[in-house]
Amino acid sequence: MTRPPDSGRRRFLAGSMIAGGSLLLGGCDRLSRSGAMQPLFDASESLTQRAHRLLASRESLAREYAPEDIAPRFRANGTTRPDEAAYQRLAADDFRDWRLRVDGLVERPSEFSLAALRAMPSRTQITRHDCVEGWSCIGQWTGVPLGDLLDRVGVRAPARFVVFHCADRYRGGDSYYESLDLREAYHPQTLMAYALNDATLPIANGAPLRLRAERQLGYKMAKYVMRLELVDSFAHLGGGRGGFWEDRGYRWWAGI
C-alpha cells in the first residue's frame, strides 16, 4: 500500500475540484459556456494545472489502498452498455474480434487484440475513483501501463496528447472521447485496464478496455476504448476542447 507524502495536498485539490464540479452539475454549465466567461475559465484552468504540477512531482503517485478497502461492488455510471450494433456484436463474442487501434502521430500504427494486451507486462493497483457528482469508490485495476503501449508504437515528436475514442454515444448523442497530455499518459499509474477486482472488466464498467488515470477526476476515465490517437491539438475533434464533457463546459484539466 502506498501513501504518498503529498496525499494531504491531493485531498485538498480533490475536494476543491469536486466542489467545483458539483456546482457545474447543479446548473452553472450554461454560465461556463458563455462567451464572456470562457476566457476567464480557460485562464483559471491553466493556473490550476500549473499550481497542481508545482505541488506534485512528475512521479508522485495517487494513494493506493489495501485489499480490505475494496468496495463490494464498484459503482458504474454514465453509459453502462453501449447500444451501437458493432459494439453489441463484439460483446456477444466476448470481444474475441475486438482490436485496439493506435494511430495518429506514431511511428508504427498498430492494432492489439485483448489477448495481446493481456500478454503484455501489467500493473495492478487499488485506487479510489473520485466523481464530480460527489461520490467515491475504491477498486482494484489491472491493465497495461499506457506508457509501455505508447513505446511499442513509437510516439512522434510533434505529438502532445493521447485521445481515447470510445464505442458509446452518451444518451444517443455524440461519440464519447477523452484525452490526456503525454506527461499524464506516461505516469506509472495510468493504465489501459482490462480487469477489475481480479475479474474480467464488466461491461457496465467499460469492457473490454478503459482508461485509469488515477491523478484525474472520474470523468477523464474513458470507458469502452476502441482507438488511441496521438495528436498535436484538438482542433479536429468534437468541439475542439479535448473531450465529450469538456465540449459541454467541463475543465480539460481535472488533476487531483
C-alpha positions, 0 to 999 in steps of 0.5 A: 500500500502506498501513501504518498507524502503529498496525499494531504495536498491531493485531498485538498485539490480533490475536494476543491475540484469536486466542489467545483464540479458539483456546482457545474452539475447543479446548473452553472454549465450554461454560465461556463459556456458563455462567451464572456466567461470562457476566457476567464475559465480557460485562464483559471484552468491553466493556473490550476494545472500549473499550481497542481504540477508545482505541488506534485512531482512528475512521479508522485503517485495517487494513494493506493489502498489495501485489499480490505478497502475494496468496495463490494461492488464498484459503482458504474455510471454514465453509459453502462452498455453501449447500444451501437450494433458493432459494439453489441456484436463484439460483446456477444463474442466476448470481444474475441474480434475486438482490436485496439487501434493506435494511430495518429502521430506514431511511428508504427500504427498498430492494432492489439487484440485483448489477448495481446494486451493481456500478454503484455507486462501489467500493473495492478493497483487499488485506487479510489475513483473520485466523481464530480457528482460527489461520490467515491469508490475504491477498486482494484485495476489491472491493465497495461501501463499506457506508457509501455503501449505508447513505446511499442508504437513509437510516439512522434515528436510533434505529438502532445496528447493521447485521445481515447475514442470510445464505442458509446454515444452518451444518451444517443448523442455524440461519440464519447472521447477523452484525452490526456497530455503525454506527461499524464499518459506516461505516469506509472499509474495510468493504465489501459485496464482490462480487469477489475477486482481480479475479474474480467472488466464488466461491461457496465464498467467499460469492457473490454478496455478503459482508461485509469488515470488515477491523478484525474477526476472520474470523468477523464476515465474513458470507458469502452476504448476502441482507438488511441490517437496521438495528436498535436491539438484538438482542433479536429475533434468534437468541439475542439476542447479535448473531450465529450464533457469538456465540449459541454463546459467541463475543465480539460484539466481535472488533476487531483 
